[in-house]
Amino acid sequence: IGNFGGFLIPPAISRRFELQPRSVMVALTSQANVYGNIYSLFVGSQLVVVLNGYEVVKDALSNHPEVFSDRPDVPAISILTKRKGIVFAPYGQVWRKQRKFCHTTLRNFGLGKLSLEPCIQQGLVTVKAELLRLNKEHGDAGVNLHPLISNAVSNVICSMILGQRFHHEDPEFRAILGLMSRGLEICINSPAVLINAFSLLYYLPFGVFKELRQVERDITVFLKRIIANHRKTLDPENPRDLADMYFIEMLAQHAAGEENSSFTEDYLFYIIGDLFIAGTDT
């Protein structure tokens, strides 16, 4: 992994105490002049390998793609996701099976196909009606498009993975979207980023650390209630969405004697969380 470049003070700390006035990119690039275009350093307790220069990066990505197939072990994300699901799960056999199943199932429910168009158009009709109403109310004051677009996109995702659409003014739905947005904001733009250097900070009983845990609990309650309802109302002959298909796969693997199958209700929870958040805030 090349020469050892020492330790990098996490950006959140350096900004706090003005220890590094330069950007991280400039600092890492300047280190290459000392240690070479491939070197390693620690960010907190995390070992990081730094590649510098077009040829080095091209060689790494083109000739060693398997090295970059995994996901980074970011402490804040790992605590929240338990490294399950699809987006942040480690690369391996379990990840490949889960991803293949989700991709195939979502395709069957219209992802990337014209059959999804009516669902999208329904969302656009709602957005148009709301825009006209808000424009009439506020006139030249302008309209915040974010909640409208976020609700519409999220409802397309919900129709495929949860088999239902939520009214754009549904208070619980709007609250969940707000929680997801707030959770991401806390993780990337607050003192909670220090969790990535000192993971025990996640359990602090105050401030954004406490708020992040509450956000996680509220989202968990919402998603697990929907999953439990799917389990109770499941009709294997008439699957409604990805959640139903996942339960059917669980039953099939259980019937086949797959005692150590990765298809579990717990894993389904993290997959739905991944898809819900990915379709809402990215």
Backbone torsions as a table, in degrees:
resi	resn	phi	psi	omega
1	ILE	NA	21.5	174.3
2	GLY	79.0	-164.8	-179.5
3	ASN	-74.8	157.8	179.3
4	PHE	-92.6	121.4	-176.0
5	GLY	-96.7	9.0	176.1
6	GLY	92.9	-142.0	-175.7
7	PHE	-123.0	139.7	176.2
8	LEU	-106.9	125.1	177.4
9	ILE	-69.7	126.3	180.0
10	PRO	-51.6	138.1	-176.5
11	PRO	-52.8	-37.8	-178.3
12	ALA	-61.9	-36.6	179.3
13	ILE	-74.4	-42.9	-177.3
14	SER	-64.8	-35.8	177.5
15	ARG	-68.3	-37.9	-178.5
16	ARG	-61.5	-43.1	-175.7
17	PHE	-108.5	8.3	177.8
18	GLU	53.3	45.1	-179.9
19	LEU	-84.8	-25.0	-178.7
20	GLN	-131.9	93.3	-178.4
21	PRO	-68.7	-23.6	-179.5
22	ARG	-80.3	159.6	176.2
23	SER	-70.0	158.0	179.5
24	VAL	-60.7	-40.1	-179.1
25	MET	-60.5	-45.0	179.7
26	VAL	-64.6	-41.0	-179.4
27	ALA	-63.8	-44.2	-179.3
28	LEU	-67.9	-37.3	178.6
29	THR	-65.8	-40.9	179.6
30	SER	-66.0	-31.2	177.9
31	GLN	-64.6	-28.6	179.3
32	ALA	-63.9	-27.6	177.5
33	ASN	-67.2	-21.9	-178.7
34	VAL	-97.5	-44.8	-171.0
35	TYR	-106.5	-4.0	-178.8
36	GLY	99.0	173.6	-174.8
37	ASN	-76.6	-10.5	174.5
38	ILE	-128.6	113.7	178.4
39	TYR	-149.3	167.2	-178.3
40	SER	-123.8	157.3	175.4
41	LEU	-157.5	169.3	177.5
42	PHE	-105.1	130.9	169.3
43	VAL	-107.1	102.1	-168.7
44	GLY	66.5	-121.8	177.4
45	SER	-100.6	3.1	-175.1
46	GLN	-94.6	123.4	175.8
47	LEU	-76.9	128.7	-177.8
48	VAL	-125.9	135.2	175.1
49	VAL	-102.6	127.1	-176.5
50	VAL	-106.0	127.1	175.9
51	LEU	-109.1	133.3	-177.0
52	ASN	-130.7	131.0	177.5
53	GLY	103.1	146.4	-175.2
54	TYR	-59.8	-48.7	-175.5
55	GLU	-63.6	-41.0	-179.6
56	VAL	-65.1	-46.0	-179.2
57	VAL	-66.0	-42.2	179.2
58	LYS	-61.8	-44.2	179.6
59	ASP	-62.5	-41.9	-178.4
60	ALA	-64.9	-46.0	-176.2
61	LEU	-75.3	-33.3	-176.6
62	SER	-83.8	-41.1	-172.8
63	ASN	-100.6	-11.4	-180.0
64	HIS	-135.6	51.1	-174.9
65	PRO	-62.5	-29.3	-177.9
66	GLU	-63.5	-26.8	-179.9
67	VAL	-68.2	-26.7	-176.3
68	PHE	-102.3	11.8	-179.4
69	SER	-79.0	-20.3	-176.7
70	ASP	-81.0	174.3	176.8
71	ARG	-108.7	146.2	179.1
72	PRO	-65.9	143.9	177.4
73	ASP	-89.8	83.3	179.7
74	VAL	-88.3	115.0	-173.0
75	PRO	-49.8	-46.5	-178.0
76	ALA	-60.7	-41.9	-179.9
77	ILE	-72.2	-40.3	-178.9
78	SER	-63.1	-37.6	178.3
79	ILE	-64.4	-40.7	-176.7
80	LEU	-76.3	-36.7	-173.5
81	THR	-102.6	-9.7	-175.8
82	LYS	56.8	21.4	-178.5
83	ARG	57.4	36.5	175.3
84	LYS	-115.1	175.4	-177.2
85	GLY	95.2	-142.6	-178.3
86	ILE	-125.2	-48.0	-171.5
87	VAL	-64.0	-44.1	-174.2
88	PHE	-114.3	6.8	179.6
89	ALA	-73.3	148.0	179.0
90	PRO	-67.1	146.9	179.9
91	TYR	-67.9	134.7	179.9
92	GLY	168.6	-170.3	-176.0
93	GLN	-62.6	-42.5	179.7
94	VAL	-61.9	-46.9	179.9
95	TRP	-60.3	-43.2	-178.8
96	ARG	-63.1	-42.5	179.8
97	LYS	-64.6	-45.4	-178.3
98	GLN	-65.6	-42.8	-179.6
99	ARG	-65.1	-43.7	179.7
100	LYS	-61.3	-44.0	179.5
101	PHE	-61.2	-48.1	-177.7
102	CYS	-64.4	-42.7	-179.2
103	HIS	-63.4	-45.9	179.8
104	THR	-63.7	-43.9	-178.1
105	THR	-65.9	-44.8	179.5
106	LEU	-64.7	-35.5	175.4
107	ARG	-62.8	-40.9	179.3
108	ASN	-64.5	-27.6	179.2
109	PHE	-94.6	10.7	170.1
110	GLY	113.2	-5.3	-177.9
111	LEU	-60.5	123.9	179.2
112	GLY	78.9	9.5	-178.0
113	LYS	-122.4	163.0	179.5
114	LEU	-67.5	-21.6	-178.8
115	SER	-64.2	-17.2	178.6
116	LEU	-84.4	-11.6	-174.1
117	GLU	-58.7	-43.2	179.1
118	PRO	-58.8	-37.2	179.1
119	CYS	-65.4	-41.3	178.6
120	ILE	-66.7	-42.2	-180.0
121	GLN	-63.8	-36.4	177.1
122	GLN	-60.6	-40.4	177.1
123	GLY	-65.9	-38.5	179.5
124	LEU	-66.0	-36.3	177.2
125	VAL	-61.4	-42.8	178.6
126	THR	-64.3	-44.3	179.4
127	VAL	-60.6	-44.5	-179.7
128	LYS	-61.8	-46.1	-179.3
129	ALA	-62.4	-40.9	179.9
130	GLU	-68.1	-39.0	178.7
131	LEU	-62.0	-43.7	179.3
132	LEU	-63.6	-41.2	179.8
133	ARG	-65.8	-46.4	-178.4
134	LEU	-66.9	-37.0	178.5
135	ASN	-65.1	-36.8	178.5
136	LYS	-67.7	-36.3	-178.5
137	GLU	-75.7	-41.5	-170.9
138	HIS	-105.0	-16.1	178.2
139	GLY	59.4	-127.4	-176.3
140	ASP	-77.1	-0.2	-178.6
141	ALA	-70.0	-17.9	179.2
142	GLY	92.6	165.7	-176.8
143	VAL	-132.0	136.0	175.2
144	ASN	-80.8	110.5	-175.7
145	LEU	-80.3	-19.5	-172.1
146	HIS	-55.6	-51.4	-178.8
147	PRO	-63.9	-34.6	179.7
148	LEU	-65.2	-49.6	-178.7
149	ILE	-66.8	-42.1	-179.5
150	SER	-60.8	-44.6	179.0
151	ASN	-62.9	-42.7	-177.6
152	ALA	-64.9	-46.5	179.8
153	VAL	-64.7	-43.0	-179.4
154	SER	-62.2	-35.5	179.9
155	ASN	-69.1	-31.7	174.9
156	VAL	-64.4	-44.6	177.8
157	ILE	-63.1	-44.5	-178.9
158	CYS	-61.3	-37.0	-178.9
159	SER	-63.5	-30.4	-179.2
160	MET	-87.6	-39.1	-174.3
161	ILE	-96.9	-24.4	-177.9
162	LEU	-119.6	-6.2	176.2
163	GLY	70.3	21.0	-179.8
164	GLN	-152.1	155.0	173.5
165	ARG	-110.2	149.2	177.6
166	PHE	-108.1	142.2	174.8
167	HIS	-62.6	140.9	-174.5
168	HIS	-63.8	-16.8	177.3
169	GLU	-106.1	9.5	177.0
170	ASP	-59.5	117.8	-174.0
171	PRO	-62.0	-38.0	-179.3
172	GLU	-69.4	-41.6	179.2
173	PHE	-62.6	-45.0	179.1
174	ARG	-65.0	-35.7	178.7
175	ALA	-65.8	-41.4	180.0
176	ILE	-65.8	-42.5	177.4
177	LEU	-61.5	-39.7	177.6
178	GLY	-64.6	-39.6	178.9
179	LEU	-64.8	-42.3	179.6
180	MET	-63.8	-42.7	178.1
181	SER	-63.8	-42.4	179.7
182	ARG	-66.6	-40.0	178.8
183	GLY	-60.1	-44.0	178.4
184	LEU	-65.7	-39.4	179.0
185	GLU	-62.1	-42.5	179.1
186	ILE	-62.4	-42.0	-175.7
187	CYS	-66.9	-30.5	-173.5
188	ILE	-113.8	-12.0	-173.6
189	ASN	-142.4	48.9	177.9
190	SER	-159.1	172.8	177.0
191	PRO	-57.6	-13.1	179.7
192	ALA	-65.2	-15.6	176.7
193	VAL	-63.7	-19.6	178.1
194	LEU	-65.6	-17.5	176.2
195	ILE	-58.7	-30.5	-178.7
196	ASN	-68.9	-19.6	176.0
197	ALA	-101.6	-33.2	-178.6
198	PHE	-134.6	89.4	-169.6
199	SER	-60.9	-26.6	-179.0
200	LEU	-66.1	-17.4	178.4
201	LEU	-62.3	-23.4	179.7
202	TYR	-55.7	-29.8	-173.3
203	TYR	-94.5	7.3	177.8
204	LEU	-62.4	137.3	-173.6
205	PRO	-87.8	32.7	-179.2
206	PHE	-155.6	168.2	173.9
207	GLY	61.0	-151.0	-176.8
208	VAL	-66.5	-22.7	178.4
209	PHE	-66.2	-45.4	176.7
210	LYS	-66.2	-40.4	-179.5
211	GLU	-63.3	-40.2	-179.9
212	LEU	-62.0	-41.5	179.0
213	ARG	-65.7	-35.9	178.4
214	GLN	-68.9	-40.2	176.1
215	VAL	-59.0	-45.3	178.8
216	GLU	-59.7	-44.2	-179.2
217	ARG	-63.4	-43.6	-177.7
218	ASP	-65.2	-43.0	178.3
219	ILE	-65.4	-39.7	179.5
220	THR	-60.7	-45.0	179.6
221	VAL	-60.4	-44.2	-178.9
222	PHE	-62.0	-51.2	-176.3
223	LEU	-69.4	-39.7	-178.4
224	LYS	-69.3	-29.7	175.8
225	ARG	-66.0	-41.0	178.5
226	ILE	-66.7	-41.5	179.2
227	ILE	-63.4	-42.6	179.1
228	ALA	-62.4	-38.4	178.3
229	ASN	-65.6	-38.2	176.7
230	HIS	-63.8	-40.4	-179.9
231	ARG	-62.6	-40.8	-177.4
232	LYS	-72.0	-33.7	-174.3
233	THR	-103.3	12.5	-175.9
234	LEU	-62.9	130.6	170.7
235	ASP	-122.4	101.3	-175.7
236	PRO	-56.6	-23.1	-179.4
237	GLU	-82.6	-16.1	-177.6
238	ASN	-137.5	70.9	179.4
239	PRO	-65.7	137.7	-176.1
240	ARG	-98.3	-24.3	-170.2
241	ASP	-167.4	-173.6	-179.3
242	LEU	-62.1	-39.1	-179.1
243	ALA	-60.6	-43.9	177.3
244	ASP	-62.2	-44.9	-179.8
245	MET	-61.9	-34.6	179.4
246	TYR	-68.0	-42.5	177.1
247	PHE	-63.4	-38.6	178.0
248	ILE	-63.3	-41.4	177.3
249	GLU	-64.9	-38.9	176.9
250	MET	-59.7	-45.5	179.7
251	LEU	-63.8	-40.6	-179.3
252	ALA	-64.6	-42.5	-179.5
253	GLN	-70.5	-34.1	176.4
254	HIS	-65.6	-41.9	179.1
255	ALA	-65.0	-29.0	179.9
256	ALA	-83.5	0.3	178.0
257	GLY	81.9	20.0	179.4
258	GLU	-81.0	84.6	-175.5
259	GLU	-69.1	-29.8	-177.4
260	ASN	-104.5	27.7	-179.1
261	SER	-62.7	143.4	177.0
262	SER	-81.7	-7.7	179.5
263	PHE	-82.9	95.0	-178.9
264	THR	-129.8	162.9	178.4
265	GLU	-64.1	-32.8	177.9
266	ASP	-64.3	-43.2	-179.8
267	TYR	-68.4	-35.1	177.2
268	LEU	-59.7	-39.5	178.7
269	PHE	-57.3	-46.0	-177.8
270	TYR	-72.0	-32.5	177.0
271	ILE	-65.9	-46.6	178.9
272	ILE	-62.3	-41.0	176.6
273	GLY	-60.0	-44.0	177.8
274	ASP	-58.7	-51.8	-175.8
275	LEU	-66.8	-37.6	-179.8
276	PHE	-64.5	-48.6	-178.7
277	ILE	-68.8	-41.5	-180.0
278	ALA	-62.0	-36.5	-179.7
279	GLY	-82.8	-7.0	-176.9
280	THR	-103.1	-43.1	-169.1
281	ASP	-120.6	9.8	-179.5
282	THR	-123.3	NA	NA
